[in-house]
Amino acid sequence: MSVTNTLDSYLLNKACAYDTVPHEFSTSASESALLAAVPMKQVVKAVVVHDHSHYMLAAIPAMNKVILPQLEEITGSRNVLAKESEIKRIFGDCEAGAVPAIGQAYGVDVIWDDALAEGDDLYIEAGDHRNLIHLKGDQFKQLMKHNPHGQISCAPEELYEMSHF
């Protein structure tokens, strides 16, 4: 597998040129960054959440963790992490654990982290565990222009600190 048909069709429809960066098999977005030799802050991780009736994808830098209270503040709803079985139903042509951060291609609303606006080059999972899609930062921002955004993630150690006031 390479780029999923759903994602490829969506990007072609949006006239969004991209290239792929192959790498050895990985089990996470941060590992993909290491294996592809690209900075972790430029790899966009997809985190699927829901409020028990509506699914949403949070696009965040690979090395970060999503801050659920920040999502709640921006979206106005309390979200929980989706289970792998739920994710598979939505992202059917993707391998488990390799969801692309362009949820719009799958009819899923996206909220994205402001930290991603700083990148000149961004990389997203292609739907498998061996390829990243390389997009220019402006392309990513164009794809996300109608989606809410904010500071929705932080380094793992900061998340721990926030839970221990």
VMD Tcl script that draws the C-alpha trace (Angstrom):
set ca {
  {0.00 0.00 0.00}
  {1.05 3.60 -0.36}
  {-1.23 6.61 -0.29}
  {-4.84 5.51 0.27}
  {-7.22 5.93 -2.65}
  {-9.50 8.14 -0.54}
  {-6.71 10.53 0.41}
  {-5.14 10.56 -3.05}
  {-8.51 11.37 -4.69}
  {-9.20 14.12 -2.16}
  {-5.81 15.78 -2.67}
  {-6.12 15.52 -6.47}
  {-9.60 17.08 -6.29}
  {-8.16 19.96 -4.27}
  {-5.32 20.37 -6.82}
  {-2.88 19.72 -4.01}
  {0.40 18.38 -5.37}
  {2.37 16.22 -2.99}
  {5.22 13.79 -2.90}
  {5.76 10.76 -0.71}
  {8.62 10.00 1.61}
  {9.11 6.26 2.08}
  {10.53 4.88 5.32}
  {10.91 1.58 7.14}
  {7.84 0.18 8.92}
  {6.82 2.36 11.86}
  {4.22 2.11 14.59}
  {3.70 5.80 15.34}
  {3.94 9.25 13.75}
  {6.98 10.10 15.87}
  {8.72 6.89 14.79}
  {7.83 7.70 11.16}
  {9.56 11.06 11.60}
  {12.71 9.40 12.91}
  {12.79 6.76 10.18}
  {12.09 9.30 7.42}
  {14.70 11.69 8.87}
  {12.32 14.63 9.17}
  {11.84 16.81 12.27}
  {9.09 15.53 14.57}
  {7.53 18.98 14.80}
  {6.90 18.80 11.04}
  {5.09 15.44 11.15}
  {1.37 15.84 11.77}
  {-0.21 13.21 14.00}
  {-3.92 12.45 13.73}
  {-5.81 11.87 16.98}
  {-9.44 10.80 16.56}
  {-11.86 11.92 19.27}
  {-15.64 12.01 19.69}
  {-18.32 13.47 21.92}
  {-20.40 10.26 21.77}
  {-22.25 11.44 18.65}
  {-19.74 13.24 16.45}
  {-16.21 12.23 15.45}
  {-13.43 14.75 14.97}
  {-9.75 14.53 14.11}
  {-7.21 16.60 16.02}
  {-4.12 17.32 13.90}
  {-1.11 17.94 16.14}
  {2.71 17.77 15.94}
  {3.94 14.15 16.25}
  {5.86 14.68 19.48}
  {2.86 16.22 21.30}
  {-0.18 14.96 23.17}
  {-3.67 16.36 22.62}
  {-5.11 18.51 25.44}
  {-8.74 17.41 25.74}
  {-9.84 20.41 27.89}
  {-8.51 22.76 25.17}
  {-10.54 20.87 22.57}
  {-13.61 21.22 24.79}
  {-13.04 24.95 25.11}
  {-12.77 25.43 21.33}
  {-15.46 22.97 20.22}
  {-17.91 23.42 23.07}
  {-18.22 19.67 23.57}
  {-16.56 17.13 25.84}
  {-14.50 14.69 23.76}
  {-12.91 11.34 24.49}
  {-10.36 9.37 22.49}
  {-11.89 7.05 19.90}
  {-11.27 3.31 20.10}
  {-9.36 1.53 17.34}
  {-12.55 -0.29 16.24}
  {-14.33 3.06 15.78}
  {-11.39 4.50 13.85}
  {-11.30 1.50 11.49}
  {-14.98 2.05 10.58}
  {-14.25 5.65 9.53}
  {-10.83 5.23 7.95}
  {-11.51 1.87 6.29}
  {-8.77 2.02 3.66}
  {-6.08 2.94 6.20}
  {-3.97 0.53 8.15}
  {-4.67 0.58 11.90}
  {-2.61 3.32 13.53}
  {-1.78 5.13 10.27}
  {-4.62 7.64 9.96}
  {-3.86 10.66 7.74}
  {-4.28 14.08 9.36}
  {-6.54 15.20 6.49}
  {-9.80 13.98 8.00}
  {-11.84 15.99 5.50}
  {-11.03 13.31 2.91}
  {-13.06 10.90 5.05}
  {-15.88 13.28 5.93}
  {-14.47 13.94 9.41}
  {-14.19 17.44 10.86}
  {-10.67 18.52 11.74}
  {-9.32 20.83 14.41}
  {-5.63 21.64 14.11}
  {-2.90 22.88 16.38}
  {-1.56 26.40 15.83}
  {2.01 25.07 16.06}
  {1.52 23.55 12.60}
  {1.12 27.01 11.05}
  {4.83 27.60 11.57}
  {6.06 24.78 9.33}
  {7.28 25.41 5.77}
  {7.09 21.66 5.16}
  {4.68 19.25 6.81}
  {4.35 15.48 6.61}
  {1.30 13.36 7.26}
  {0.71 9.62 7.40}
  {-0.28 8.25 3.99}
  {-2.59 5.61 5.46}
  {0.06 2.93 5.80}
  {3.08 2.43 8.03}
  {5.76 2.97 5.36}
  {5.05 6.35 3.73}
  {4.58 9.98 4.65}
  {2.96 12.57 2.41}
  {4.98 15.76 2.09}
  {2.98 18.98 1.79}
  {4.16 22.55 1.79}
  {2.97 24.44 4.87}
  {0.86 26.75 2.70}
  {-0.87 23.74 1.15}
  {-1.70 22.36 4.57}
  {-3.04 25.74 5.73}
  {-5.14 26.00 2.56}
  {-6.63 22.55 3.23}
  {-7.36 23.61 6.82}
  {-8.59 27.15 6.17}
  {-12.22 26.40 7.11}
  {-11.34 24.33 10.17}
  {-11.04 25.55 13.76}
  {-7.59 25.72 15.28}
  {-5.88 26.65 18.51}
  {-3.28 25.48 20.98}
  {-4.66 21.95 21.39}
  {-1.49 20.02 22.18}
  {1.64 20.12 24.26}
  {4.73 18.10 25.10}
  {3.89 14.98 27.16}
  {5.66 16.29 30.25}
  {3.61 19.51 30.13}
  {0.40 17.50 30.03}
  {1.50 15.68 33.18}
  {2.30 19.00 34.88}
  {-1.13 20.44 33.98}
  {-2.89 17.48 35.64}
  {-1.08 17.99 38.95}
  {-2.02 21.49 40.12}
}
mol new
graphics top color blue
foreach p $ca { graphics top sphere $p radius 0.5 }
foreach p [lrange $ca 0 end-1] q [lrange $ca 1 end] { graphics top cylinder $p $q radius 0.2 }
display resetview
